[in-house]
Amino acid sequence: MVQIRCSSKHLSEKNYIFDVLFTEILGVPYEVVESSIGQYEIMLPNGNFMIIEDHFFEKHEHWLTKECIPDTADQVSHPFHEKSQLAVIFGRNTFKKAENTWSCGIDVFASAFFMLTRWEEYVNPNRDVHGRFQAKNALAYKAGFLDRPVVNEYAELMGDMFIKLGYIPVRPARQYTTLFTCDIDHPRLWWSWKDKIKTLAASLVVRHSWTEFKRWWPWVLKKEDPYYSVFDTWLDWAKNQDRLCCFNFMGKRSPSSDCYYDIDHPDIKDLILRLNEQGHIIGFHPSYEAFDNPTLFAKELASIQANCPQPVVTGRQHYLRFSVPHTWAVWEDSNMHWDSSLGYAEAEGFRCGICYDFPVYDVVSRKKLTLREKPLILMDVTLTQYRGYTTEQAQAVWQQLATQVKKYNGEFVVLWHNSTPETSLMYAP
């Protein structure tokens, strides 16, 4: 067993990040021994030592402030892999080797804690019109490492130092996977002939688009709906690929709500039953208003569960509206197993700096939750609308991010919408 010696200052936060890095990622059993030292001294079973400098928790009595966020993070060369870089969020670029000790100046614990807990978002009040924290305000975006899972990089750095010191732990078995998810905002484009006529009229009269009219006209003559028929295509694809996907439904709301549909409609009930029969995950897509409203959240969730033959314990927030740590607390109090809202709408990449699911930590209540987060890495709307990529550019971005995830046998979480049928599965490998 590894022994970690550190001060008792902010021990709850330290224990959380020790658990993620040592237990969850590296598979290293450990015990914490409180000490008066101002750094982390890690004694290995063979008697060798690793020293990690403490540049954060030891220096700040009250760290949950905007002033504690660094202005930038240097990108430095990896000490063991010549073509790789490391982001120095907290700490300094020093690595020293003694006879039986490796010393690291990068405070990997505070840096990983910063990324996973998203306390950066709690102390920074800047939001877009939907109340969302934007990528442009994140240190990872400004410093140029949003496209890398830096928490995984920190864990691997420690793993490399373990090996250099003659200690090779048994890592948890992992395999690269892609999790396809669908947030069902508009299960159908049309619910009646009246809706079809309104779409055609709006194409010509409101938007003056003959191209749009010609796009929808063939669908008007068919029995199939362009949005609902996508599910048939996806289910056939998933069966042929032997994949299980996650489909997130919105619950019972007022007809005036954003993206309203009736969860009790026969088409919705039939779709839920078909998905369940084929083994797919049925999740919850809380409404625009529910991200910080526990009562509304619980009401909508109950309406989904009433129509679903499997437990509904996963999902994602509508519009990716999220408030750290309050939205996590709402999910926790509703006994949800995992959320997958932590991705940016306007930029692809690793918002939490990791390509594994991980346990959530509430920085206000200062406790680890049972809820886990599956960070969202890539979304169709990001590629097509926010970024405006061509198909070739989008495929290149997909492959670049996938390469990063594959390095660590991680989980590539993708969000696709059935209401963007022109891009459905366009970039899927």
KEGULUM-973830 format. One record per residue (C-alpha): x negated, y negated, z negated; residue number from 1. Coordinates in Angstrom, 2 decimals, decimal comma. Example, Ala and Ser with C-alpha at 12.3 -4.5 7.8 and 13.67 -1.06 7.14 Angstrom:
<sites>
(site (-12,30; 4,50; -7,80); 1)
(site (-13,67; 1,06; -7,14); 2)
</sites>
This chain:
<sites>
(site (0,00; 0,00; 0,00); 1)
(site (-1,16; -3,53; 0,85); 2)
(site (-1,40; -6,01; -2,00); 3)
(site (-0,61; -9,68; -1,28); 4)
(site (-1,92; -12,19; -3,81); 5)
(site (-0,42; -15,67; -3,68); 6)
(site (0,97; -18,36; -5,95); 7)
(site (4,56; -18,24; -7,20); 8)
(site (5,35; -21,54; -5,50); 9)
(site (8,30; -21,10; -3,10); 10)
(site (8,12; -17,35; -3,67); 11)
(site (11,61; -16,68; -2,26); 12)
(site (10,57; -18,08; 1,11); 13)
(site (7,26; -16,21; 1,02); 14)
(site (8,94; -12,90; 0,17); 15)
(site (11,31; -13,32; 3,10); 16)
(site (8,58; -13,88; 5,68); 17)
(site (6,43; -11,12; 4,16); 18)
(site (9,36; -8,76; 4,64); 19)
(site (9,85; -9,71; 8,30); 20)
(site (6,18; -9,62; 9,29); 21)
(site (4,93; -6,73; 7,18); 22)
(site (7,96; -4,44; 6,83); 23)
(site (10,05; -5,08; 9,94); 24)
(site (7,37; -5,72; 12,55); 25)
(site (4,11; -4,17; 11,36); 26)
(site (5,48; -1,33; 9,24); 27)
(site (3,15; -2,17; 6,36); 28)
(site (4,28; -1,34; 2,80); 29)
(site (3,24; -4,11; 0,43); 30)
(site (3,53; -5,54; -3,05); 31)
(site (3,22; -9,17; -4,11); 32)
(site (1,00; -10,13; -7,02); 33)
(site (1,44; -13,66; -8,33); 34)
(site (-1,78; -15,60; -8,71); 35)
(site (-2,99; -19,17; -9,16); 36)
(site (-4,92; -19,13; -5,87); 37)
(site (-3,98; -21,57; -3,12); 38)
(site (-4,12; -19,11; -0,23); 39)
(site (-2,93; -15,62; 0,70); 40)
(site (-5,35; -12,83; -0,19); 41)
(site (-4,35; -9,49; 1,29); 42)
(site (-6,15; -6,44; -0,04); 43)
(site (-5,96; -3,35; 2,17); 44)
(site (-5,84; 0,25; 0,94); 45)
(site (-9,48; 0,73; 2,01); 46)
(site (-10,66; -2,17; -0,15); 47)
(site (-11,17; -4,66; 2,68); 48)
(site (-9,60; -8,12; 2,62); 49)
(site (-7,68; -10,47; 4,86); 50)
(site (-7,37; -14,14; 3,89); 51)
(site (-4,66; -16,38; 5,35); 52)
(site (-4,95; -20,07; 4,51); 53)
(site (-1,84; -21,72; 3,01); 54)
(site (-1,30; -25,06; 4,71); 55)
(site (2,38; -25,50; 3,87); 56)
(site (4,12; -24,00; 0,84); 57)
(site (1,22; -24,76; -1,48); 58)
(site (1,06; -28,37; -0,28); 59)
(site (4,76; -29,32; -0,36); 60)
(site (6,89; -29,35; -3,46); 61)
(site (9,93; -30,32; -1,36); 62)
(site (9,37; -29,03; 2,17); 63)
(site (12,90; -29,16; 3,59); 64)
(site (12,46; -32,62; 5,12); 65)
(site (11,92; -33,95; 8,64); 66)
(site (8,59; -35,41; 7,53); 67)
(site (7,24; -31,86; 7,09); 68)
(site (7,65; -31,05; 10,78); 69)
(site (4,34; -31,47; 12,62); 70)
(site (4,24; -33,85; 15,57); 71)
(site (2,74; -31,19; 17,79); 72)
(site (1,18; -27,72; 17,73); 73)
(site (-2,19; -27,05; 19,30); 74)
(site (-2,57; -24,15; 21,72); 75)
(site (-5,81; -22,35; 20,89); 76)
(site (-7,66; -19,36; 22,26); 77)
(site (-6,91; -16,00; 20,69); 78)
(site (-9,92; -14,69; 18,74); 79)
(site (-9,52; -11,13; 20,01); 80)
(site (-7,84; -11,48; 23,43); 81)
(site (-9,66; -13,86; 25,71); 82)
(site (-6,73; -14,63; 28,07); 83)
(site (-4,18; -15,21; 25,31); 84)
(site (-3,31; -18,26; 23,25); 85)
(site (-1,90; -18,93; 19,80); 86)
(site (0,26; -21,84; 18,66); 87)
(site (-1,00; -23,56; 15,51); 88)
(site (2,21; -24,91; 13,96); 89)
(site (0,69; -25,08; 10,49); 90)
(site (-2,99; -24,59; 9,76); 91)
(site (-6,21; -24,88; 11,70); 92)
(site (-8,06; -23,00; 14,40); 93)
(site (-10,62; -21,11; 12,35); 94)
(site (-11,44; -17,40; 12,19); 95)
(site (-14,30; -16,10; 10,11); 96)
(site (-15,66; -12,59; 9,68); 97)
(site (-17,58; -11,55; 6,57); 98)
(site (-18,79; -8,06; 5,68); 99)
(site (-15,39; -6,75; 4,58); 100)
(site (-13,14; -9,79; 5,14); 101)
(site (-11,40; -11,62; 7,98); 102)
(site (-10,28; -15,19; 7,23); 103)
(site (-7,62; -16,94; 9,34); 104)
(site (-7,01; -20,69; 9,28); 105)
(site (-3,64; -20,48; 11,01); 106)
(site (-0,88; -20,33; 8,39); 107)
(site (1,01; -17,55; 10,15); 108)
(site (3,50; -17,20; 7,29); 109)
(site (4,70; -20,81; 7,27); 110)
(site (4,61; -20,94; 11,09); 111)
(site (6,73; -17,80; 11,47); 112)
(site (9,11; -18,99; 8,73); 113)
(site (9,52; -22,29; 10,60); 114)
(site (10,59; -20,53; 13,79); 115)
(site (12,86; -17,84; 12,32); 116)
(site (14,84; -19,89; 9,82); 117)
(site (15,30; -22,84; 12,19); 118)
(site (14,95; -25,27; 9,25); 119)
(site (13,68; -27,68; 11,89); 120)
(site (17,28; -27,96; 13,07); 121)
(site (18,63; -28,52; 9,57); 122)
(site (16,44; -31,57; 8,93); 123)
(site (16,64; -33,08; 12,43); 124)
(site (20,06; -34,75; 12,94); 125)
(site (19,75; -35,26; 16,73); 126)
(site (22,58; -33,50; 18,57); 127)
(site (24,20; -33,50; 22,02); 128)
(site (27,86; -34,32; 22,71); 129)
(site (28,84; -30,81; 21,59); 130)
(site (27,01; -31,09; 18,29); 131)
(site (24,20; -28,80; 19,45); 132)
(site (20,52; -29,05; 18,63); 133)
(site (18,78; -29,38; 22,00); 134)
(site (15,61; -27,75; 23,26); 135)
(site (14,02; -31,13; 23,99); 136)
(site (14,05; -31,91; 20,26); 137)
(site (12,36; -28,63; 19,28); 138)
(site (8,66; -28,45; 18,52); 139)
(site (8,37; -25,28; 20,64); 140)
(site (9,61; -27,15; 23,72); 141)
(site (7,55; -30,28; 23,13); 142)
(site (4,38; -28,29; 22,44); 143)
(site (4,92; -25,96; 25,39); 144)
(site (5,45; -22,54; 23,79); 145)
(site (9,22; -22,06; 24,07); 146)
(site (8,54; -19,44; 26,75); 147)
(site (6,57; -17,25; 24,30); 148)
(site (7,68; -15,21; 21,27); 149)
(site (5,14; -16,79; 18,93); 150)
(site (6,34; -14,90; 15,84); 151)
(site (5,50; -11,66; 17,61); 152)
(site (2,13; -13,18; 18,48); 153)
(site (1,46; -13,99; 14,82); 154)
(site (2,38; -10,45; 13,80); 155)
(site (0,09; -8,98; 16,45); 156)
(site (-2,74; -11,26; 15,29); 157)
(site (-2,40; -9,81; 11,81); 158)
(site (-2,22; -6,32; 13,27); 159)
(site (-5,46; -6,98; 15,15); 160)
(site (-7,14; -8,11; 11,94); 161)
(site (-5,91; -4,97; 10,16); 162)
(site (-7,52; -2,85; 12,85); 163)
(site (-10,77; -4,84; 12,69); 164)
(site (-10,80; -4,13; 8,96); 165)
(site (-10,30; -0,40; 9,47); 166)
(site (-6,62; -0,20; 8,51); 167)
(site (-4,17; 1,11; 11,11); 168)
(site (-0,57; 1,14; 9,83); 169)
(site (2,19; 3,24; 11,42); 170)
(site (4,26; 0,76; 13,40); 171)
(site (8,06; 1,09; 13,64); 172)
(site (9,01; 2,79; 16,91); 173)
(site (10,35; 0,31; 19,47); 174)
(site (11,26; 0,49; 23,14); 175)
(site (11,82; -2,35; 25,59); 176)
(site (15,52; -2,86; 26,28); 177)
(site (17,75; -5,39; 28,01); 178)
(site (21,03; -6,17; 26,27); 179)
(site (23,59; -7,57; 28,69); 180)
(site (26,29; -9,61; 26,97); 181)
(site (29,35; -11,37; 28,33); 182)
(site (31,19; -14,25; 26,66); 183)
(site (34,73; -14,08; 27,99); 184)
(site (35,85; -17,70; 28,26); 185)
(site (38,13; -17,19; 31,27); 186)
(site (39,19; -13,55; 31,71); 187)
(site (41,29; -14,58; 34,71); 188)
(site (41,18; -17,60; 37,01); 189)
(site (44,91; -17,34; 37,66); 190)
(site (47,74; -16,06; 35,51); 191)
(site (50,53; -16,85; 38,04); 192)
(site (51,20; -17,93; 41,62); 193)
(site (51,58; -21,46; 40,27); 194)
(site (47,97; -21,36; 39,11); 195)
(site (46,81; -20,28; 42,57); 196)
(site (48,61; -23,14; 44,25); 197)
(site (47,17; -25,64; 41,76); 198)
(site (43,63; -24,44; 42,48); 199)
(site (44,07; -24,76; 46,25); 200)
(site (45,71; -28,17; 45,95); 201)
(site (42,98; -29,46; 43,61); 202)
(site (40,31; -28,24; 46,04); 203)
(site (41,70; -30,43; 48,82); 204)
(site (43,45; -33,32; 47,06); 205)
(site (41,29; -33,86; 43,96); 206)
(site (37,83; -32,61; 44,96); 207)
(site (38,23; -33,04; 48,74); 208)
(site (36,34; -29,79; 49,28); 209)
(site (37,27; -27,71; 52,29); 210)
(site (34,42; -25,35; 51,34); 211)
(site (36,00; -24,69; 47,96); 212)
(site (39,41; -24,17; 49,54); 213)
(site (37,97; -21,57; 51,94); 214)
(site (36,22; -19,88; 49,03); 215)
(site (39,45; -19,30; 47,10); 216)
(site (41,88; -18,73; 49,99); 217)
(site (40,96; -15,06; 50,60); 218)
(site (41,40; -14,35; 46,88); 219)
(site (44,84; -15,97; 46,90); 220)
(site (45,96; -13,37; 49,44); 221)
(site (44,63; -10,48; 47,34); 222)
(site (46,15; -8,78; 44,34); 223)
(site (42,82; -8,98; 42,49); 224)
(site (41,79; -11,99; 40,44); 225)
(site (38,22; -13,25; 41,18); 226)
(site (37,29; -13,44; 37,49); 227)
(site (39,09; -10,33; 36,24); 228)
(site (37,83; -8,15; 39,09); 229)
(site (34,25; -8,82; 37,98); 230)
(site (34,80; -6,45; 35,07); 231)
(site (35,35; -3,55; 37,48); 232)
(site (32,06; -4,37; 39,20); 233)
(site (30,23; -4,63; 35,88); 234)
(site (31,65; -1,42; 34,45); 235)
(site (30,65; 0,52; 37,58); 236)
(site (27,19; -1,03; 37,42); 237)
(site (26,81; -0,26; 33,70); 238)
(site (27,87; 3,34; 34,25); 239)
(site (25,40; 3,81; 37,10); 240)
(site (22,63; 2,17; 35,08); 241)
(site (23,58; 4,07; 31,91); 242)
(site (23,80; 0,79; 30,00); 243)
(site (25,98; -0,27; 27,12); 244)
(site (26,93; -3,96; 27,14); 245)
(site (28,54; -6,36; 24,69); 246)
(site (31,74; -8,23; 25,60); 247)
(site (32,79; -11,12; 23,35); 248)
(site (36,47; -12,13; 23,25); 249)
(site (38,07; -15,30; 21,96); 250)
(site (40,83; -14,90; 19,38); 251)
(site (44,32; -16,26; 18,87); 252)
(site (44,39; -20,06; 19,08); 253)
(site (46,60; -22,95; 20,02); 254)
(site (47,47; -23,09; 23,78); 255)
(site (45,86; -26,55; 23,83); 256)
(site (42,49; -25,06; 22,80); 257)
(site (39,46; -25,06; 25,05); 258)
(site (39,33; -21,95; 27,28); 259)
(site (42,67; -20,73; 25,96); 260)
(site (44,04; -17,28; 26,78); 261)
(site (46,44; -14,99; 25,00); 262)
(site (44,62; -12,17; 23,25); 263)
(site (47,92; -10,25; 23,24); 264)
(site (48,32; -10,41; 27,04); 265)
(site (48,60; -6,92; 28,60); 266)
(site (45,56; -7,53; 30,85); 267)
(site (43,40; -8,43; 27,83); 268)
(site (44,61; -5,44; 25,83); 269)
(site (43,96; -3,15; 28,79); 270)
(site (40,48; -4,57; 29,27); 271)
(site (39,62; -4,06; 25,60); 272)
(site (40,79; -0,44; 25,75); 273)
(site (38,78; 0,24; 28,92); 274)
(site (35,64; -1,24; 27,40); 275)
(site (36,10; 0,76; 24,24); 276)
(site (36,66; 4,01; 26,14); 277)
(site (33,37; 3,52; 27,97); 278)
(site (31,48; 2,90; 24,75); 279)
(site (30,75; -0,80; 25,16); 280)
(site (30,49; -3,18; 22,20); 281)
(site (33,45; -5,48; 21,70); 282)
(site (32,42; -8,67; 19,98); 283)
(site (33,85; -11,96; 18,78); 284)
(site (33,55; -15,32; 20,52); 285)
(site (34,65; -17,93; 17,95); 286)
(site (36,32; -21,02; 19,35); 287)
(site (34,75; -24,43; 19,89); 288)
(site (36,02; -25,62; 16,51); 289)
(site (35,21; -22,52; 14,48); 290)
(site (31,43; -22,80; 14,22); 291)
(site (31,67; -24,58; 10,85); 292)
(site (35,26; -23,73; 9,87); 293)
(site (35,45; -20,50; 7,78); 294)
(site (39,25; -20,44; 7,70); 295)
(site (39,61; -20,78; 11,45); 296)
(site (36,80; -18,29; 12,02); 297)
(site (38,51; -15,66; 9,83); 298)
(site (41,90; -16,19; 11,48); 299)
(site (40,54; -15,79; 15,00); 300)
(site (38,45; -12,78; 14,02); 301)
(site (41,48; -11,04; 12,51); 302)
(site (43,42; -11,46; 15,76); 303)
(site (40,61; -9,81; 17,72); 304)
(site (40,34; -6,96; 15,27); 305)
(site (44,10; -6,36; 15,43); 306)
(site (43,75; -5,63; 19,16); 307)
(site (40,53; -3,66; 19,03); 308)
(site (40,11; 0,06; 18,24); 309)
(site (36,49; -0,44; 17,06); 310)
(site (35,14; -2,65; 14,26); 311)
(site (34,39; -6,16; 15,50); 312)
(site (31,19; -7,12; 13,70); 313)
(site (29,09; -8,87; 16,37); 314)
(site (29,35; -11,78; 18,76); 315)
(site (28,31; -15,27; 19,73); 316)
(site (29,54; -18,84; 19,18); 317)
(site (31,44; -20,56; 22,00); 318)
(site (29,32; -23,23; 23,72); 319)
(site (26,45; -21,97; 21,55); 320)
(site (27,68; -24,44; 18,91); 321)
(site (25,66; -23,71; 15,82); 322)
(site (24,80; -25,45; 12,57); 323)
(site (21,84; -24,13; 10,56); 324)
(site (22,40; -22,56; 8,09); 325)
(site (26,15; -23,14; 7,79); 326)
(site (27,28; -21,10; 10,79); 327)
(site (25,17; -18,16; 9,61); 328)
(site (26,89; -18,46; 6,21); 329)
(site (30,32; -18,26; 7,89); 330)
(site (29,28; -15,09; 9,71); 331)
(site (27,79; -13,63; 6,52); 332)
(site (30,94; -14,31; 4,49); 333)
(site (33,00; -12,55; 7,19); 334)
(site (30,84; -9,41; 6,88); 335)
(site (29,57; -9,66; 10,44); 336)
(site (26,54; -7,50; 11,33); 337)
(site (24,79; -9,69; 13,90); 338)
(site (25,11; -12,98; 15,72); 339)
(site (23,53; -13,87; 19,06); 340)
(site (24,04; -17,64; 19,31); 341)
(site (20,43; -18,75; 18,92); 342)
(site (19,45; -19,70; 22,44); 343)
(site (19,45; -23,12; 24,09); 344)
(site (22,07; -23,96; 26,69); 345)
(site (19,75; -26,17; 28,72); 346)
(site (16,54; -24,15; 28,50); 347)
(site (15,70; -20,46; 28,61); 348)
(site (13,19; -19,00; 26,17); 349)
(site (12,61; -18,03; 22,55); 350)
(site (14,45; -20,47; 20,28); 351)
(site (13,56; -18,38; 17,23); 352)
(site (10,14; -17,44; 18,55); 353)
(site (10,84; -13,71; 18,47); 354)
(site (12,12; -10,95; 20,77); 355)
(site (13,43; -8,67; 18,00); 356)
(site (16,58; -8,95; 15,96); 357)
(site (15,74; -10,14; 12,47); 358)
(site (17,34; -10,77; 9,07); 359)
(site (18,65; -14,29; 8,52); 360)
(site (17,41; -16,57; 5,75); 361)
(site (19,57; -19,42; 4,39); 362)
(site (17,22; -22,31; 3,63); 363)
(site (19,85; -24,14; 1,56); 364)
(site (20,90; -21,29; -0,75); 365)
(site (17,31; -19,96; -0,53); 366)
(site (18,28; -16,36; 0,03); 367)
(site (17,98; -13,63; 2,62); 368)
(site (21,34; -12,63; 4,11); 369)
(site (22,53; -9,23; 5,29); 370)
(site (23,42; -10,82; 8,65); 371)
(site (20,94; -10,36; 11,47); 372)
(site (20,24; -12,53; 14,49); 373)
(site (19,72; -11,22; 18,02); 374)
(site (18,24; -14,29; 19,69); 375)
(site (19,61; -15,17; 23,12); 376)
(site (16,78; -15,48; 25,65); 377)
(site (18,47; -16,10; 28,99); 378)
(site (21,89; -17,36; 30,15); 379)
(site (23,34; -17,56; 33,66); 380)
(site (24,64; -21,11; 33,20); 381)
(site (21,18; -22,24; 32,09); 382)
(site (19,67; -20,97; 35,33); 383)
(site (22,34; -22,20; 37,73); 384)
(site (23,75; -25,39; 36,19); 385)
(site (21,30; -26,83; 33,69); 386)
(site (18,11; -25,85; 35,54); 387)
(site (19,48; -25,72; 39,08); 388)
(site (17,16; -22,89; 40,04); 389)
(site (17,32; -21,16; 43,37); 390)
(site (17,83; -17,40; 43,31); 391)
(site (14,11; -16,87; 43,81); 392)
(site (13,19; -19,27; 41,03); 393)
(site (15,67; -17,68; 38,64); 394)
(site (14,33; -14,22; 39,37); 395)
(site (10,78; -15,45; 38,73); 396)
(site (11,82; -16,94; 35,39); 397)
(site (13,58; -13,70; 34,47); 398)
(site (10,47; -11,66; 35,24); 399)
(site (8,19; -14,06; 33,38); 400)
(site (10,28; -13,84; 30,22); 401)
(site (10,73; -10,09; 30,60); 402)
(site (6,95; -9,70; 30,77); 403)
(site (6,66; -11,46; 27,42); 404)
(site (9,32; -9,22; 25,85); 405)
(site (7,76; -6,06; 27,27); 406)
(site (4,44; -6,88; 25,56); 407)
(site (6,11; -6,20; 22,23); 408)
(site (8,67; -3,57; 23,27); 409)
(site (11,32; -6,12; 22,40); 410)
(site (14,96; -6,68; 23,28); 411)
(site (15,76; -9,01; 26,16); 412)
(site (19,19; -10,50; 25,33); 413)
(site (20,98; -11,89; 28,39); 414)
(site (24,29; -13,76; 28,57); 415)
(site (26,41; -13,53; 31,72); 416)
(site (29,92; -14,92; 32,26); 417)
(site (32,55; -13,15; 34,35); 418)
(site (33,75; -16,63; 35,32); 419)
(site (30,54; -17,24; 37,26); 420)
(site (31,06; -14,34; 39,70); 421)
(site (28,76; -15,83; 42,33); 422)
(site (25,80; -15,13; 40,03); 423)
(site (27,02; -11,93; 38,41); 424)
(site (24,10; -9,51; 38,08); 425)
(site (22,26; -11,49; 40,76); 426)
(site (19,02; -11,41; 38,85); 427)
(site (19,36; -8,06; 37,10); 428)
(site (16,36; -5,77; 37,53); 429)
</sites>
